[in-house]
Amino acid sequence: MISNLASIFKSLEKEDFKVLRAIENGMKTRKWVPITSISVKSSLPVDEVKYRIGRLGDFELIEGKKIGEKRVRLKFSGYDALALNVLVKRDVIDSIGGEIGVGKESDIRLAKKGNQEVATKFHREGKVNFRQIKKMRDYIGERKHYSWMYVASLAAKREYNVLSDLYKHVDVPKPYDWNRHVIVMENINGDELSNVWIKEDDVNFVFEAIMKEIYKAFDHGYIHADMSEYNILISEDRITIIDWPQAVSKHHPNAYDLLRRDLENLCNYFQRKYNLDKNFEELVKKFK
């Protein structure tokens, strides 16, 4: 999806982006946006809108449906185009590179700003069940109509804000900027804890180093709330905790339960893989 977008991005014209933004705006209140509404929101004639919709459809940035008159909606690739256009205009990135990670709720690709290599995280919360998202995440609130792209943008905003608060105090990727559902951040050259085999003499040291970062995050007001061996990167000189969109304040009503779950996940992983026996309850008490 993103690789195709990189190849067609230069072909998109300002009128194409006007139409994409008009569709995005229309999707705040409906699932499918009529061409007449897009014309009004974009200040483009209906015939011009129809032409642009044909182009955008060929580029697979939107999809259409006949409901009386023809209606369209953004695909995630169209949302990608809108976000990348802003980040390029802000001079945050100037090119998109290869894929470096795919999760159930995000895609991560390398990007460049001049000679600097950065990571771009595309939130894809729409890949999971909407009902489960609404049940577990308080940032959707009571909004009755929301698209998967709206959910992804809220997750990106939440993660960017958390990283901005933490990066000077906790080993997390440094955030540079965000737009819609995309965050541009420091590229960490490390491997997931799940893919690393730690030498026996170093197992306890690594566990304690991870705990140190969790303590520091807690001291600065946050609980990760999704801690696992897949959200910890190990490199030669760093242990970095990633993926913070589900983070909650330590004053959240469910903070204690979420903290216990994080610590239990970590202890279970080290017990299972390295037979490291840690007193889980004692670890929890340190946070009290």
C-alpha positions as CSV (number, residue, x, y, z in Angstrom):
1,M,0.0,0.0,0.0
2,I,2.6,2.6,1.1
3,S,5.2,1.4,-1.4
4,N,2.7,2.0,-4.2
5,L,1.8,5.4,-2.7
6,A,5.5,6.4,-2.8
7,S,5.6,5.7,-6.5
8,I,2.5,7.8,-7.4
9,F,2.9,10.6,-4.8
10,K,4.7,12.8,-7.3
11,S,1.8,12.4,-9.7
12,L,-0.8,13.9,-7.3
13,E,-1.8,17.4,-8.0
14,K,-3.1,20.1,-5.6
15,E,-6.7,19.5,-6.8
16,D,-6.3,15.8,-6.0
17,F,-5.5,16.7,-2.4
18,K,-8.4,19.2,-2.3
19,V,-10.7,16.3,-3.1
20,L,-9.1,13.9,-0.7
21,R,-9.4,16.5,2.1
22,A,-13.1,17.1,1.2
23,I,-13.8,13.4,1.4
24,E,-12.0,13.2,4.7
25,N,-14.1,16.1,6.0
26,G,-17.3,14.5,4.8
27,M,-16.4,11.2,6.5
28,K,-16.7,12.9,9.9
29,T,-20.5,12.6,9.6
30,R,-21.1,9.8,7.1
31,K,-19.5,6.6,5.8
32,W,-19.9,7.5,2.1
33,V,-19.6,11.0,0.8
34,P,-21.7,12.3,-2.2
35,I,-20.0,13.9,-5.1
36,T,-22.1,17.1,-4.7
37,S,-20.9,17.4,-1.1
38,I,-17.3,16.9,-2.2
39,S,-17.8,19.7,-4.7
40,V,-19.0,22.1,-2.1
41,K,-16.3,21.2,0.5
42,S,-13.5,21.4,-2.1
43,S,-14.8,24.5,-4.0
44,L,-14.3,22.6,-7.2
45,P,-16.9,22.1,-10.0
46,V,-18.8,18.8,-10.0
47,D,-17.2,17.8,-13.4
48,E,-13.7,18.5,-11.9
49,V,-14.5,16.4,-8.9
50,K,-15.7,13.5,-11.0
51,Y,-12.4,13.7,-13.0
52,R,-10.3,13.8,-9.8
53,I,-12.3,10.9,-8.3
54,G,-11.5,8.9,-11.4
55,R,-7.8,9.6,-11.0
56,L,-7.9,8.8,-7.3
57,G,-9.8,5.6,-7.9
58,D,-7.2,4.5,-10.4
59,F,-4.5,5.2,-7.8
60,E,-6.5,3.1,-5.3
61,L,-6.7,6.0,-2.8
62,I,-10.5,5.9,-2.6
63,E,-13.3,3.5,-3.2
64,G,-16.8,4.2,-4.5
65,K,-20.4,3.0,-4.1
66,K,-23.7,3.7,-5.8
67,I,-26.2,5.0,-3.3
68,G,-28.6,7.0,-5.4
69,E,-25.8,9.2,-6.7
70,K,-22.2,8.0,-6.6
71,R,-20.5,8.3,-3.2
72,V,-16.9,7.6,-2.2
73,R,-14.8,7.2,0.8
74,L,-11.1,7.2,1.6
75,K,-9.0,4.1,1.7
76,F,-6.2,4.0,4.2
77,S,-3.8,4.7,1.3
78,G,-5.7,8.0,0.7
79,Y,-5.3,8.9,4.3
80,D,-1.6,8.0,4.0
81,A,-1.3,10.4,1.1
82,L,-2.9,13.3,3.1
83,A,-0.6,12.7,6.1
84,L,2.6,12.4,4.0
85,N,1.7,15.5,2.0
86,V,1.6,17.5,5.2
87,L,4.8,16.0,6.6
88,V,6.7,16.7,3.3
89,K,5.4,20.3,3.3
90,R,6.6,20.7,6.8
91,D,10.0,19.5,5.7
92,V,9.9,16.6,8.2
93,I,10.6,13.9,5.6
94,D,11.5,13.9,2.0
95,S,11.3,10.2,1.0
96,I,9.8,6.9,2.1
97,G,11.8,3.7,2.2
98,G,11.3,0.1,3.0
99,E,9.2,-1.6,5.5
100,I,10.8,-2.4,8.9
101,G,7.8,-3.6,10.9
102,V,4.2,-4.7,10.7
103,G,1.9,-5.2,13.6
104,K,-1.8,-5.8,14.1
105,E,-2.3,-2.1,14.5
106,S,0.5,-0.4,12.7
107,D,2.9,-0.4,9.7
108,I,6.4,1.1,10.1
109,R,8.6,2.2,7.3
110,L,12.0,3.9,7.0
111,A,12.0,7.5,5.7
112,K,14.7,10.1,5.1
113,K,15.1,13.7,5.8
114,G,18.2,14.6,3.9
115,N,20.9,12.1,5.2
116,Q,19.0,11.4,8.4
117,E,17.1,8.1,8.6
118,V,13.9,8.2,10.6
119,A,11.0,5.8,11.2
120,T,7.4,6.6,10.1
121,K,4.7,4.7,12.0
122,F,1.3,4.4,10.3
123,H,-1.4,3.6,12.8
124,R,-3.9,1.0,11.5
125,E,-6.2,0.6,14.4
126,G,-9.0,-0.2,12.0
127,K,-7.5,-3.6,11.5
128,V,-8.9,-4.8,14.8
129,N,-12.5,-5.0,16.0
130,F,-14.1,-1.6,16.6
131,R,-16.2,-2.8,19.5
132,Q,-13.1,-4.0,21.3
133,I,-11.3,-0.7,20.6
134,K,-14.2,1.3,22.1
135,K,-14.4,-1.0,25.1
136,M,-10.7,-0.8,26.0
137,R,-9.6,2.7,24.9
138,D,-10.9,5.9,26.6
139,Y,-9.8,8.3,23.9
140,I,-12.8,7.6,21.6
141,G,-15.2,8.9,24.3
142,E,-18.9,8.8,23.5
143,R,-18.6,9.7,19.8
144,K,-21.3,7.7,18.0
145,H,-20.0,7.9,14.5
146,Y,-16.3,7.4,13.8
147,S,-14.2,5.9,11.0
148,W,-11.3,3.5,11.4
149,M,-9.1,6.4,10.3
150,Y,-10.4,8.6,13.0
151,V,-9.5,5.9,15.6
152,A,-6.0,5.6,14.1
153,S,-5.5,9.4,14.2
154,L,-6.5,9.4,17.9
155,A,-4.1,6.6,18.6
156,A,-1.2,8.4,16.8
157,K,-1.9,11.6,18.7
158,R,-2.0,9.8,22.0
159,E,1.3,8.0,21.3
160,Y,3.0,11.2,20.0
161,N,2.0,13.1,23.2
162,V,3.2,10.3,25.5
163,L,6.6,10.0,23.6
164,S,7.0,13.8,23.8
165,D,6.5,13.7,27.6
166,L,8.8,10.7,28.1
167,Y,11.7,10.8,25.7
168,K,14.0,13.0,27.8
169,H,13.5,10.7,30.8
170,V,12.8,7.2,29.5
171,D,14.5,5.2,26.7
172,V,11.7,5.6,24.1
173,P,12.0,6.7,20.5
174,K,12.4,10.4,20.1
175,P,9.3,11.8,18.3
176,Y,9.8,14.4,15.6
177,D,6.3,15.2,14.3
178,W,2.9,13.7,13.6
179,N,0.0,14.3,11.3
180,R,-3.3,12.4,11.3
181,H,-2.4,8.7,11.9
182,V,1.4,9.0,11.1
183,I,4.2,9.6,13.6
184,V,7.8,10.4,12.5
185,M,10.2,9.3,15.1
186,E,13.8,8.2,15.8
187,N,14.7,5.0,14.1
188,I,16.0,2.5,16.7
189,N,18.5,-0.1,15.4
190,G,17.5,-2.9,17.7
191,D,15.8,-6.3,17.7
192,E,12.6,-7.2,19.5
193,L,13.2,-8.9,22.9
194,S,11.3,-11.9,21.5
195,N,14.0,-12.4,18.8
196,V,17.0,-12.0,21.0
197,W,18.7,-14.8,23.0
198,I,20.3,-13.3,26.1
199,K,23.4,-15.0,27.6
200,E,22.7,-16.6,31.0
201,D,25.0,-14.2,32.9
202,D,23.1,-11.2,31.4
203,V,19.5,-12.3,31.9
204,N,19.0,-10.7,35.3
205,F,20.8,-7.5,34.2
206,V,18.5,-7.1,31.1
207,F,15.4,-7.8,33.2
208,E,16.4,-5.1,35.8
209,A,17.3,-2.7,33.0
210,I,13.8,-3.1,31.5
211,M,12.3,-2.6,35.0
212,K,14.3,0.6,35.4
213,E,12.6,2.1,32.3
214,I,9.2,1.0,33.6
215,Y,9.9,2.7,36.9
216,K,11.1,5.9,35.2
217,A,7.9,6.0,33.0
218,F,5.8,5.5,36.1
219,D,7.7,8.3,37.9
220,H,6.8,10.6,35.0
221,G,3.2,9.7,35.1
222,Y,2.7,6.8,32.7
223,I,1.9,3.1,32.6
224,H,2.6,1.4,29.2
225,A,-0.5,-0.9,29.5
226,D,0.6,-3.2,26.6
227,M,4.0,-4.5,27.8
228,S,5.3,-7.6,26.1
229,E,8.4,-9.0,24.5
230,Y,7.3,-7.5,21.2
231,N,7.4,-3.9,22.6
232,I,11.0,-3.9,23.8
233,L,13.9,-3.3,21.5
234,I,17.4,-4.5,22.5
235,S,20.6,-3.1,20.9
236,E,24.2,-3.1,21.9
237,D,23.9,-0.1,24.1
238,R,20.1,0.5,24.6
239,I,17.0,-1.1,25.9
240,T,14.1,0.8,24.3
241,I,10.4,0.5,25.1
242,I,8.2,1.2,22.0
243,D,4.5,1.2,21.1
244,W,2.8,3.6,23.6
245,P,-0.7,4.4,22.1
246,Q,-2.5,2.5,24.9
247,A,-0.5,4.1,27.7
248,V,-2.5,5.5,30.6
249,S,-1.8,8.0,33.4
250,K,-0.8,6.4,36.7
251,H,-3.9,8.1,38.1
252,H,-6.2,6.3,35.6
253,P,-9.0,4.3,37.4
254,N,-7.6,1.0,36.0
255,A,-3.9,2.0,36.4
256,Y,-3.1,-0.6,39.1
257,D,-4.6,-3.5,37.2
258,L,-2.8,-2.4,34.0
259,L,0.5,-2.1,35.8
260,R,0.1,-5.5,37.3
261,R,-0.7,-7.0,33.9
262,D,2.5,-5.3,32.4
263,L,4.7,-6.7,35.1
264,E,3.1,-10.1,35.0
265,N,3.6,-10.3,31.2
266,L,7.3,-9.4,31.6
267,C,7.9,-11.9,34.5
268,N,6.1,-14.7,32.7
269,Y,8.2,-14.2,29.6
270,F,11.5,-14.3,31.5
271,Q,10.4,-17.3,33.5
272,R,9.2,-19.1,30.4
273,K,12.3,-18.4,28.2
274,Y,15.1,-18.1,30.8
275,N,13.7,-19.7,33.9
276,L,14.3,-16.4,35.7
277,D,12.2,-16.5,38.9
278,K,11.1,-13.1,40.1
279,N,8.7,-12.3,42.9
280,F,5.9,-10.6,41.0
281,E,4.1,-9.3,44.1
282,E,7.3,-7.7,45.4
283,L,7.8,-5.9,42.1
284,V,4.3,-4.5,42.3
285,K,4.8,-3.2,45.8
286,K,7.8,-1.1,44.7
287,F,5.3,1.0,42.6
288,K,3.0,1.6,45.5
